[in-house]
Amino acid sequence: MRFGTAYFSLILAAAVPVNAWAKPLSSEACVKLTDEHNRLSKSGIEKSLAQDPAVTSKKIKAELLASIERFLFIESQIRFRCPSVILPGLEIRAPAKVKVIKVIKKQSRRRGPRIPLPERKPAR
């Protein structure tokens, strides 16, 4: 039964064209999302996220689970739809320094006489 459901959803997903581009949000919407993100982070949700999921899932209440889900949704919206806002802890990291390797090409020496190329269009 599950295979049939998965197959049907795959066919449906392939048949329906979806625009995957997320348009940037307005600055007012970004400010609202940032304020809500700050309010939720001050309530201690980040501490709940840092704990072990197996232990936390047994102790967690449905209300806290809903607020964690909302927190993650807001964070993703800010990250991908508000390019001018950088959340604390999510700063853009400088790329790691890559050690440059100098490639030394070995000169091959010619052995024997050079063979001339054949004539493409011989003169008649």
C-alpha positions as CSV (number, residue, x, y, z in Angstrom):
1,M,0.0,0.0,0.0
2,R,2.8,2.4,0.9
3,F,4.5,1.7,-2.5
4,G,1.4,2.6,-4.3
5,T,1.0,5.9,-2.4
6,A,4.7,6.8,-2.9
7,Y,4.4,6.0,-6.6
8,F,1.2,8.1,-6.9
9,S,2.8,11.1,-5.2
10,L,5.9,10.8,-7.4
11,I,3.7,10.9,-10.5
12,L,1.7,13.8,-9.1
13,A,4.8,15.7,-8.2
14,A,6.2,15.2,-11.7
15,A,3.0,16.2,-13.4
16,V,2.5,19.5,-11.5
17,P,5.0,22.2,-12.4
18,V,6.2,24.0,-9.4
19,N,8.1,27.3,-9.3
20,A,10.9,26.7,-6.7
21,W,12.1,30.2,-6.6
22,A,11.4,32.0,-3.4
23,K,10.8,35.7,-3.9
24,P,12.4,38.0,-1.3
25,L,10.1,39.4,1.3
26,S,9.5,43.1,1.9
27,S,11.5,44.9,4.6
28,E,8.4,45.2,6.8
29,A,7.8,41.4,6.7
30,C,11.5,40.8,7.4
31,V,11.4,43.1,10.5
32,K,8.3,41.2,11.8
33,L,10.0,37.8,11.3
34,T,13.2,39.1,13.0
35,D,11.2,40.4,16.0
36,E,9.4,37.1,16.4
37,H,12.6,35.2,16.0
38,N,14.2,37.3,18.7
39,R,11.2,36.8,21.0
40,L,11.2,33.0,20.5
41,S,15.0,32.8,21.0
42,K,14.8,34.7,24.3
43,S,12.2,32.2,25.6
44,G,14.8,29.4,25.6
45,I,14.0,27.4,22.4
46,E,17.6,27.3,21.3
47,K,18.4,25.4,24.6
48,S,15.8,22.9,23.8
49,L,17.2,22.4,20.3
50,A,20.7,21.9,21.7
51,Q,19.6,18.9,23.8
52,D,19.5,15.3,22.8
53,P,16.4,14.7,20.6
54,A,15.7,11.2,22.1
55,V,15.6,12.6,25.6
56,T,13.8,15.8,24.7
57,S,11.1,14.1,22.7
58,K,9.9,12.2,25.9
59,K,9.8,15.3,28.0
60,I,8.5,17.9,25.5
61,K,5.0,19.3,25.5
62,A,3.0,19.8,22.4
63,E,3.0,23.6,23.0
64,L,6.8,23.7,23.1
65,L,7.0,21.5,20.0
66,A,4.8,23.9,18.1
67,S,6.9,26.9,19.1
68,I,10.1,25.0,18.1
69,E,8.5,24.3,14.7
70,R,7.6,27.9,14.3
71,F,11.1,29.0,15.3
72,L,12.7,26.8,12.7
73,F,10.2,28.0,10.0
74,I,10.9,31.7,10.8
75,E,14.7,31.1,10.8
76,S,14.4,29.4,7.3
77,Q,12.3,32.3,6.0
78,I,14.8,34.9,7.3
79,R,17.7,33.0,5.9
80,F,16.4,32.5,2.4
81,R,13.9,35.3,1.8
82,C,15.5,38.2,3.7
83,P,19.0,38.5,2.2
84,S,19.8,41.7,4.1
85,V,19.2,40.3,7.5
86,I,21.9,38.3,9.2
87,L,20.9,36.4,12.3
88,P,23.3,36.2,15.3
89,G,25.1,32.9,15.2
90,L,24.5,32.5,11.4
91,E,27.2,35.0,10.2
92,I,28.8,34.3,6.9
93,R,32.0,32.4,7.5
94,A,35.1,33.2,5.6
95,P,36.1,30.4,3.3
96,A,38.9,28.2,4.6
97,K,42.3,28.9,3.3
98,V,43.1,26.4,0.6
99,K,46.7,25.4,0.2
100,V,47.9,26.2,-3.3
101,I,49.7,23.4,-5.0
102,K,52.2,24.3,-7.6
103,V,52.0,21.8,-10.5
104,I,55.3,21.2,-12.2
105,K,54.9,19.9,-15.7
106,K,57.6,17.5,-16.7
107,Q,59.1,18.4,-20.1
108,S,59.0,15.3,-22.3
109,R,62.0,15.0,-24.6
110,R,61.5,14.1,-28.1
111,R,62.8,10.8,-29.2
112,G,63.9,10.3,-32.7
113,P,63.1,12.5,-35.7
114,R,59.8,14.4,-35.9
115,I,57.4,12.8,-38.3
116,P,55.8,15.3,-40.8
117,L,52.0,15.4,-41.1
118,P,50.5,14.0,-44.2
119,E,49.3,16.4,-46.9
120,R,45.6,16.9,-46.7
121,K,44.9,17.7,-50.3
122,P,47.8,16.5,-52.5
123,A,48.4,18.6,-55.6
124,R,47.5,17.0,-58.9
